[in-house]
Amino acid sequence: MSTEDSLAAPSGPASNGAAPHSWLRLTAGLAAVTVAAVVCALCIEQYLHARPLNLRKTSLALADTVEQLLLANRVAADHIQRHAPQLKRDEQGAASWYFIRFDVAVTDDLSTKGLAKVIGRNMLQHRVNVADTAPTPAECLLSLSLGNREFASVRLKGSSSRGPQTDLTPACGRIAEQVLALLEGQGIGASEIERHAAQPRESEAALWALTQIEVRRPAAYATGALASLVEAALAQYQVRVAPQARPNNVTALTVHYAGVPCVELVLREPAGPQSDGGQMDHEGPGSAGADAADAAQVDGTASSTEPAGKDSQSTPVPRLAIIVDDGGYDRAATEDILTLDPNLTLAILPSAPLTAETVQRARERGFELILHMPMDKTGIAGQITTDMTPEQIHTRTEYALAQVPGAVGANNHMGSAFTEDPEGMAAFLEVLKDKALYFIDSRTTPHTKALDTAKRMGLRAASRDMFLDNKKDIEYIRGQFQALLALAKEKNCAIGICHFRPHSAEVLAEVLPTLEREGIALVHASELVQ
């Protein structure tokens, strides 16, 4: 080996020397970048989560889709009523969207159920939940929601779901003219009579007009006598005249024709006590206000009347109204109750299996009907709840009233949470007020605000005094009825509530024939509201 070869040295770095870049530093740098990316992603996610979700364009676009579906399925444009959108927000402000209501008239050549299925299938592609909240054979009320946010309701109303409306307007006009002629025949001058313009009214079954006439009561007639005189003068129309006491010495005689109020005769009385044959010398249920409710119990009494008549010159005839709730279900009890005194007031649930049949038969027999409105939280389809908008409450209430044609009032089915909510009650009562219907507070909670809200809005209203059959024991029910009779005698009027149940029907059959002997008049609930 040569000297040059022995002295040659490798030109690269020695194998045991330091590396130019440390793997430890590289790893630390990558970790820092990763952490920074994660923190940034979390910040973005938090920002997006905190930012309110804007569903306004989405809800309007979906409503457009619904309308296009209807048009594509041969629904005429003039049969689609699309109401103005209402801006909605979550309570926490997490999202905002529009709510749009549709009312759709479906002609005989189309199917409401078929249209509902088309809407349901197509909206499923948009991840929209569609529920029929109040199904009937010829009508649907669809609720469309994104998650739990309802953005549209679609009411599909078939022409076969309602028969032709009976136009009672001409007869109502003739009745008003005859009432005026009767008053003039009693020597009342034209200057003492004020006739207001007839107000058009409409229900699913009929069109009519309500005329209000204000007059000073003829001195020669007590209120009860004048009511009998009006009934006799209008005998050909088979009217029913219901007296109603109002504040400030005012009494109203409401003339009912074919189940609807057509004339309201407002009688202004002179100040001071009057002897009226016991008709209107006292205040009816509900006049004491809601303070008495604080001690109310569901199966006890809730005093809504003040003792009256004890110091009057004549003893008033105690009047008793009995409301029978939950109509539309129990067939056996329904058969029994429909054979009883038609002065009972029947409260009918909407969309129950026997609703339509019970309403028709009860009207034929002369019972007074009221809507038994399901309220939060019954679990019944079509109920109104405290989380609904006023527009949704209006829609549900209108729909429910359509199921009980001829109803002259309403009371609540359960609804403790709802009747404690003044805003929700106001929305519900607005519909009743618009249709000149009365309201009975069933008082399912001692904290109810329903009666106070109704009075503040100027509705004719009252509240129940006793529940009669909260226990299924027949002896308990008999005892409750006897307590109710005693209460009616003490306070001159009372309202009791029982239900379409076999034991209740049996006790009613026992008690009602004894009322005349007891000196108590059984009257419709409309006669005890103020």
Rosetta blueprint (number, residue, H / E / L):
1 M L
2 S L
3 T H
4 E H
5 D H
6 S H
7 L H
8 A L
9 A L
10 P L
11 S L
12 G L
13 P L
14 A L
15 S L
16 N L
17 G L
18 A L
19 A L
20 P L
21 H L
22 S L
23 W H
24 L H
25 R H
26 L H
27 T H
28 A H
29 G H
30 L H
31 A H
32 A H
33 V H
34 T H
35 V H
36 A H
37 A H
38 V H
39 V H
40 C H
41 A H
42 L H
43 C H
44 I H
45 E H
46 Q H
47 Y H
48 L H
49 H H
50 A H
51 R L
52 P L
53 L E
54 N E
55 L L
56 R H
57 K H
58 T H
59 S H
60 L H
61 A H
62 L H
63 A H
64 D H
65 T H
66 V H
67 E H
68 Q H
69 L H
70 L H
71 L H
72 A H
73 N L
74 R L
75 V L
76 A L
77 A H
78 D H
79 H H
80 I E
81 Q E
82 R E
83 H L
84 A L
85 P L
86 Q E
87 L E
88 K E
89 R E
90 D L
91 E L
92 Q L
93 G L
94 A L
95 A E
96 S E
97 W E
98 Y E
99 F E
100 I E
101 R E
102 F E
103 D E
104 V E
105 A E
106 V E
107 T L
108 D L
109 D L
110 L L
111 S L
112 T H
113 K H
114 G H
115 L H
116 A H
117 K H
118 V H
119 I H
120 G H
121 R H
122 N H
123 M H
124 L H
125 Q L
126 H L
127 R L
128 V L
129 N E
130 V E
131 A E
132 D E
133 T L
134 A L
135 P L
136 T E
137 P L
138 A L
139 E E
140 C E
141 L E
142 L E
143 S E
144 L E
145 S E
146 L E
147 G L
148 N L
149 R E
150 E E
151 F E
152 A E
153 S E
154 V E
155 R E
156 L E
157 K E
158 G E
159 S H
160 S H
161 S H
162 R L
163 G L
164 P L
165 Q L
166 T E
167 D E
168 L L
169 T H
170 P H
171 A H
172 C H
173 G H
174 R H
175 I H
176 A H
177 E H
178 Q H
179 V H
180 L H
181 A H
182 L H
183 L H
184 E H
185 G H
186 Q L
187 G L
188 I L
189 G L
190 A H
191 S H
192 E H
193 I E
194 E E
195 R E
196 H L
197 A L
198 A L
199 Q E
200 P E
201 R E
202 E E
203 S L
204 E L
205 A L
206 A E
207 L E
208 W E
209 A E
210 L E
211 T E
212 Q E
213 I E
214 E E
215 V E
216 R E
217 R L
218 P L
219 A L
220 A L
221 Y L
222 A L
223 T H
224 G H
225 A H
226 L H
227 A H
228 S H
229 L H
230 V H
231 E H
232 A H
233 A H
234 L L
235 A H
236 Q H
237 Y H
238 Q L
239 V L
240 R E
241 V E
242 A E
243 P E
244 Q E
245 A E
246 R E
247 P L
248 N L
249 N L
250 V E
251 T E
252 A E
253 L E
254 T E
255 V E
256 H E
257 Y E
258 A L
259 G L
260 V E
261 P E
262 C E
263 V E
264 E E
265 L E
266 V E
267 L E
268 R E
269 E L
270 P L
271 A L
272 G L
273 P L
274 Q L
275 S L
276 D L
277 G L
278 G L
279 Q L
280 M L
281 D L
282 H L
283 E L
284 G L
285 P L
286 G L
287 S L
288 A L
289 G L
290 A L
291 D H
292 A H
293 A H
294 D H
295 A H
296 A L
297 Q L
298 V L
299 D L
300 G L
301 T E
302 A L
303 S L
304 S L
305 T L
306 E L
307 P L
308 A L
309 G L
310 K L
311 D L
312 S L
313 Q L
314 S L
315 T L
316 P L
317 V L
318 P L
319 R E
320 L E
321 A E
322 I E
323 I E
324 V E
325 D E
326 D E
327 G E
328 G L
329 Y L
330 D L
331 R H
332 A H
333 A H
334 T H
335 E H
336 D H
337 I H
338 L L
339 T L
340 L L
341 D L
342 P L
343 N L
344 L L
345 T E
346 L E
347 A E
348 I E
349 L L
350 P L
351 S L
352 A L
353 P L
354 L L
355 T H
356 A H
357 E H
358 T H
359 V H
360 Q H
361 R H
362 A H
363 R H
364 E H
365 R H
366 G L
367 F L
368 E E
369 L E
370 I E
371 L E
372 H E
373 M E
374 P E
375 M E
376 D L
377 K L
378 T L
379 G L
380 I L
381 A L
382 G L
383 Q L
384 I E
385 T L
386 T L
387 D L
388 M L
389 T L
390 P H
391 E H
392 Q H
393 I H
394 H H
395 T H
396 R H
397 T H
398 E H
399 Y H
400 A H
401 L H
402 A H
403 Q L
404 V L
405 P L
406 G L
407 A L
408 V L
409 G E
410 A E
411 N E
412 N E
413 H E
414 M E
415 G L
416 S H
417 A H
418 F H
419 T H
420 E L
421 D L
422 P H
423 E H
424 G H
425 M H
426 A H
427 A H
428 F H
429 L H
430 E H
431 V H
432 L H
433 K H
434 D H
435 K L
436 A L
437 L L
438 Y E
439 F E
440 I E
441 D E
442 S L
443 R L
444 T L
445 T L
446 P L
447 H L
448 T L
449 K L
450 A H
451 L H
452 D H
453 T H
454 A H
455 K H
456 R H
457 M L
458 G L
459 L L
460 R L
461 A E
462 A E
463 S E
464 R L
465 D L
466 M E
467 F E
468 L L
469 D L
470 N L
471 K L
472 K L
473 D L
474 I H
475 E H
476 Y H
477 I H
478 R H
479 G H
480 Q H
481 F H
482 Q H
483 A H
484 L H
485 L H
486 A H
487 L H
488 A H
489 K H
490 E H
491 K H
492 N L
493 C E
494 A E
495 I E
496 G E
497 I E
498 C E
499 H E
500 F L
501 R L
502 P H
503 H H
504 S H
505 A H
506 E H
507 V H
508 L H
509 A H
510 E H
511 V H
512 L H
513 P H
514 T H
515 L H
516 E H
517 R H
518 E H
519 G L
520 I L
521 A E
522 L E
523 V L
524 H L
525 A H
526 S H
527 E H
528 L H
529 V L
530 Q L
